[in-house]
Amino acid sequence: MPKTTVIIPARWASTRFPGKPLFPLLGKPLIQHVWERSTRAKGIDSVVIATDDMRIAETAFGFGAEVALTSPKCVSGTDRCAEVAARLKNTRHIINVQGDEPLVDPLLIAKLASSLREDPSLPMVTAAVPFEKGESTSNPNAVKVVLDRLGNALYFSRSPIPFLRDGDAFPYLRHIGIYGYSTKFLLQFVRWPKGKLEGAESLEQLRALENGARIRVLRTRKSSIGVDTPEDARVAEKLMSRAKRALKKK
C-alpha cells in the first residue's frame, strides 16, 4: 500500500540562530519536540529527519529517529525533502514539517495527509489560521493568503491582501508553513526555475501557483510558533511549559 511520510528538514547553519535544531527546550533538543509531535499524527507511516549535519544526525539517532543525510547543496527545506523523497520506495505523499516548529499540531499533520489521500488529483496542500484580534496584518513576516470558494489558494503575499478600499473589516488568513505534496508533484516542483513572483515576495509556494498548480489551504484555529531566534525559543518554551502544566491539572 502507498505510504505517507513526514520529512523534517533540519540544518545547522541558520544565519540568525546557528545550531537551532539542537537548542534545548524543556530538557530536549528542539528537533526532538518536532519529531515527537510528528510521530503522534495519525495516518503517517514514517517520520524522517533530513539533514546534512552529523551533529543533528547523531542527536536524532540518539532519541530514536530515522535520519536521511542530504547534500549540503540543498538550497531550501523543500529541496532537502525532495532529495529524500526521491529515495523512498512506495511513498505516494510527503508532509514537509518545518524543523523549527516545536508546537506543530499532530492533528493538522494528519489532516494534510488525509486531504491528499481523499483527492488523488491534489498536488499540494497547506494551512492557514485567522489573524487574532489586534494582530498586525502589515507584518511582512506574517504571510497572508487569499482563497477561492473551494478553499484553494489564489495568492500568498507579505502585504495585506486583499486591499480594503472602503476600510471594511475582512477575515485575513495567516499562512502556516507546513506543506503536503504528492511525491510526483514534489519532484516536479523542485525542477521548476524560480519565478518572478517567488523572487519578488521570497515565497517558495508562489512557484507552484505560477506554474498553474492547485494548492488546497486547510483552515485551522490552532496556530504554531516558528523558532527563528533565541528569543523565539524562550517564548516557545514558556508556551510548552504552560501547556504541560495544563495537562497535569486535567
PLY file of the C-alpha trace (Angstrom):
ply
format ascii 1.0
element vertex 250
property float x
property float y
property float z
element edge 249
property int vertex1
property int vertex2
end_header
0.00 0.00 0.00
1.36 3.50 -0.86
2.73 5.30 2.17
2.67 8.80 3.62
5.94 10.05 5.06
6.65 13.11 7.17
10.03 14.65 6.36
11.52 17.18 8.78
14.31 19.19 7.12
16.89 20.47 9.60
20.09 22.42 9.03
22.78 23.76 11.33
23.78 26.94 9.51
20.93 29.31 10.35
22.10 32.93 9.92
20.18 34.23 12.92
20.37 31.11 15.09
23.21 28.66 14.29
22.66 25.20 15.74
18.96 25.88 16.23
17.76 22.24 15.86
19.77 21.21 18.93
18.80 24.15 21.13
17.39 22.70 24.39
13.70 23.23 25.20
12.39 21.67 28.41
15.40 19.36 28.51
15.16 18.13 24.90
16.62 19.42 21.63
14.15 21.49 19.62
14.17 18.99 16.76
13.11 16.20 19.12
9.91 18.06 20.03
9.08 18.42 16.33
9.78 14.73 15.71
7.74 13.54 18.72
4.72 15.59 17.68
5.00 14.35 14.11
5.09 10.71 15.24
1.79 11.27 17.07
-0.05 12.19 13.86
-2.49 9.54 12.64
-2.25 8.21 9.11
1.51 8.70 8.91
3.66 5.66 8.06
7.09 7.08 8.88
8.85 10.22 10.07
12.30 11.08 8.71
14.68 13.85 9.79
16.59 15.14 6.75
19.88 16.88 7.47
23.36 17.44 6.08
24.92 17.87 9.53
26.29 14.95 11.53
25.70 16.72 14.86
21.99 16.83 14.12
22.02 13.30 12.69
23.78 11.78 15.73
21.43 13.55 18.14
18.40 12.33 16.17
19.73 8.77 16.11
20.12 9.07 19.87
16.42 9.70 20.51
15.35 7.01 18.04
14.56 8.94 14.88
15.03 7.74 11.33
17.56 10.01 9.65
18.39 10.70 6.00
21.62 12.50 5.16
21.23 15.06 2.39
23.51 17.17 0.24
24.86 20.43 1.70
23.99 21.95 -1.68
20.25 21.89 -0.90
19.06 25.49 -1.09
15.85 25.04 0.89
13.99 22.64 3.14
11.83 21.73 0.16
14.90 20.71 -1.83
16.03 18.61 1.14
12.60 16.93 1.31
12.66 16.21 -2.42
16.11 14.62 -2.21
14.85 12.22 0.46
11.52 11.63 -1.30
13.35 10.54 -4.46
14.95 7.69 -2.50
11.79 6.46 -0.77
10.01 3.44 -2.15
6.24 3.14 -2.37
5.67 6.60 -0.85
2.85 8.48 -2.53
2.60 11.51 -0.24
5.09 13.70 1.60
4.36 16.05 4.50
7.03 18.73 4.95
7.11 19.73 8.63
9.44 22.62 9.44
12.24 21.61 11.79
11.81 24.74 13.90
8.13 24.26 14.85
8.20 22.59 18.30
4.45 23.21 18.76
3.33 21.74 15.43
-0.14 20.20 15.79
-0.25 16.42 15.13
-3.92 16.76 14.17
-3.04 19.27 11.45
-0.38 16.93 10.05
-2.99 14.18 9.93
-5.49 16.47 8.16
-2.99 17.37 5.45
-2.25 13.70 4.88
-5.96 12.87 4.78
-6.66 15.62 2.22
-4.05 14.20 -0.13
-5.42 10.66 0.20
-9.03 11.75 -0.33
-8.26 13.70 -3.53
-5.74 11.82 -5.70
-5.63 14.76 -8.13
-4.49 17.21 -5.43
-0.81 18.08 -5.90
-0.23 20.25 -2.84
-1.86 21.26 0.44
-1.00 23.71 3.19
-2.76 25.52 6.05
-3.80 28.92 7.35
-5.16 30.39 10.57
-7.30 33.53 11.09
-5.41 36.55 12.34
-6.02 37.12 16.04
-7.66 40.29 17.26
-5.04 43.02 17.42
-2.50 41.05 15.37
-0.94 43.26 12.70
-1.56 42.26 9.09
1.17 44.67 7.97
3.95 42.48 9.42
5.80 41.12 6.34
6.86 38.02 8.29
3.21 37.07 8.73
2.35 35.77 5.25
-1.20 36.34 4.11
-3.21 34.08 1.80
-6.49 34.55 -0.07
-8.64 31.63 -1.21
-11.22 30.83 -3.83
-14.63 29.42 -2.90
-13.30 25.86 -2.98
-10.55 26.57 -0.47
-7.71 26.75 -2.97
-5.04 29.45 -2.77
-5.39 32.42 -5.12
-2.27 34.19 -3.87
0.18 34.44 -0.96
1.76 37.75 0.00
3.77 39.50 2.66
1.49 42.50 2.07
-2.06 42.63 3.44
-4.34 41.05 0.85
-6.94 41.93 -0.23
-6.54 45.72 -0.13
-9.55 47.16 1.74
-10.60 50.06 -0.43
-13.54 51.07 1.76
-11.92 50.15 5.07
-14.38 47.37 5.94
-13.28 44.52 8.19
-12.01 41.38 6.45
-11.21 37.90 7.84
-7.50 37.87 6.99
-5.77 34.49 6.95
-2.17 33.92 8.03
-0.34 31.16 6.23
1.20 28.34 8.29
4.40 26.95 6.80
3.52 23.27 6.65
3.07 21.51 3.31
1.83 18.25 1.90
2.57 17.07 -1.63
2.12 14.10 -3.85
5.63 12.72 -4.26
5.36 13.07 -8.02
4.49 16.77 -7.73
7.25 17.50 -5.20
9.89 16.06 -7.52
8.49 18.19 -10.37
8.27 21.31 -8.20
11.99 21.40 -7.35
12.87 21.15 -11.06
10.93 24.31 -11.95
13.01 27.52 -12.03
12.27 30.25 -9.54
9.56 32.55 -10.90
9.23 36.33 -10.79
6.55 36.31 -8.09
8.55 33.93 -5.91
11.59 36.16 -6.32
9.64 39.33 -5.53
7.92 38.03 -2.38
10.58 35.47 -1.39
7.79 32.90 -1.00
8.54 29.48 -2.46
4.90 28.39 -2.68
4.29 31.02 -5.36
6.35 28.88 -7.73
3.53 26.34 -7.67
0.88 28.97 -8.44
2.99 30.50 -11.21
3.09 27.07 -12.85
-0.67 26.58 -12.60
-0.66 24.07 -9.73
-3.55 23.90 -7.29
-2.80 24.44 -3.60
-5.54 23.45 -1.16
-5.48 25.51 2.05
-6.89 23.96 5.22
-8.22 26.38 7.81
-7.25 25.72 11.39
-7.78 27.50 14.69
-4.51 26.26 16.19
-1.50 28.35 15.40
2.12 27.36 15.93
5.33 29.23 16.56
8.39 29.12 14.38
11.70 29.47 16.19
13.95 31.83 14.23
15.88 33.43 17.10
16.88 32.60 20.72
14.12 34.97 21.83
11.57 32.88 19.88
12.91 29.78 21.61
12.26 31.31 25.03
8.70 32.19 24.01
8.15 28.65 22.70
9.49 27.13 25.91
7.11 29.22 28.01
4.15 28.13 25.88
5.21 24.48 26.07
5.69 24.69 29.83
2.24 26.25 30.24
0.66 23.51 28.10
2.45 20.85 30.13
1.11 22.26 33.41
-2.41 22.43 31.95
-2.26 18.72 31.04
-1.18 17.78 34.55
-4.20 19.56 36.00
-6.65 17.51 33.90
0 1
1 2
2 3
3 4
4 5
5 6
6 7
7 8
8 9
9 10
10 11
11 12
12 13
13 14
14 15
15 16
16 17
17 18
18 19
19 20
20 21
21 22
22 23
23 24
24 25
25 26
26 27
27 28
28 29
29 30
30 31
31 32
32 33
33 34
34 35
35 36
36 37
37 38
38 39
39 40
40 41
41 42
42 43
43 44
44 45
45 46
46 47
47 48
48 49
49 50
50 51
51 52
52 53
53 54
54 55
55 56
56 57
57 58
58 59
59 60
60 61
61 62
62 63
63 64
64 65
65 66
66 67
67 68
68 69
69 70
70 71
71 72
72 73
73 74
74 75
75 76
76 77
77 78
78 79
79 80
80 81
81 82
82 83
83 84
84 85
85 86
86 87
87 88
88 89
89 90
90 91
91 92
92 93
93 94
94 95
95 96
96 97
97 98
98 99
99 100
100 101
101 102
102 103
103 104
104 105
105 106
106 107
107 108
108 109
109 110
110 111
111 112
112 113
113 114
114 115
115 116
116 117
117 118
118 119
119 120
120 121
121 122
122 123
123 124
124 125
125 126
126 127
127 128
128 129
129 130
130 131
131 132
132 133
133 134
134 135
135 136
136 137
137 138
138 139
139 140
140 141
141 142
142 143
143 144
144 145
145 146
146 147
147 148
148 149
149 150
150 151
151 152
152 153
153 154
154 155
155 156
156 157
157 158
158 159
159 160
160 161
161 162
162 163
163 164
164 165
165 166
166 167
167 168
168 169
169 170
170 171
171 172
172 173
173 174
174 175
175 176
176 177
177 178
178 179
179 180
180 181
181 182
182 183
183 184
184 185
185 186
186 187
187 188
188 189
189 190
190 191
191 192
192 193
193 194
194 195
195 196
196 197
197 198
198 199
199 200
200 201
201 202
202 203
203 204
204 205
205 206
206 207
207 208
208 209
209 210
210 211
211 212
212 213
213 214
214 215
215 216
216 217
217 218
218 219
219 220
220 221
221 222
222 223
223 224
224 225
225 226
226 227
227 228
228 229
229 230
230 231
231 232
232 233
233 234
234 235
235 236
236 237
237 238
238 239
239 240
240 241
241 242
242 243
243 244
244 245
245 246
246 247
247 248
248 249
